[in-house]
Amino acid sequence: MRPANVLVVNDDSVVRPQLKTLLTELGYSVIGEADNGGQALSLARSLKPDVVLVNLAMESSLSGSDVAKTLSAERVGAVICFSTSSETDILGALETGGAMGFLSQPFRAADIVPTVFLAMARLTEIKTLEAEIKELNERMEARKLVGRAKAILMEKHGLSEREAFYRIQSQSTALNKQSHEIARAIITASELAG
């Protein structure tokens, strides 16, 4: 398995190289570093890292929390926040920011590996679920189209539901198209005919 590609987002010029060194020693590939929110968004979108480590306490035009929230929503990579803040601040940022993990400073190697692993697994699971939801929605829409097309054929040609469905299926096979594409054509033709 290839090492995870990591983008480090931290405005602290002392901590950032230390974190990069630690990540490299742990076998991760640090593919980019950002010291402000705008740069973080730009780099994340272009580099497509597996993991984005974001300092919650970062002070720039875009806060660390804003960066985490934006990147989490875009599913650019597994967002892991870090901070020296209190537990209440951490939980609030994680809840509103959509981060998939948290690391407290000072960093400990024993915390980084499981946090990165779990965050990446969680992101993969979320992307899989989103793809399944999209596919199910597309199937539902296709069924609705076929249902509407069957109703049109039944009304205009006096067909039974089975016969209408068979016509759609046979056209689908003959034209090498999906049933919902044939259904859409039937609906469009019916609408144009008035």
Order of alpha helices (4+ residues) and beta strands (2+ residues): beta-alpha-beta-alpha-beta-alpha-beta-alpha-beta-alpha-alpha-alpha
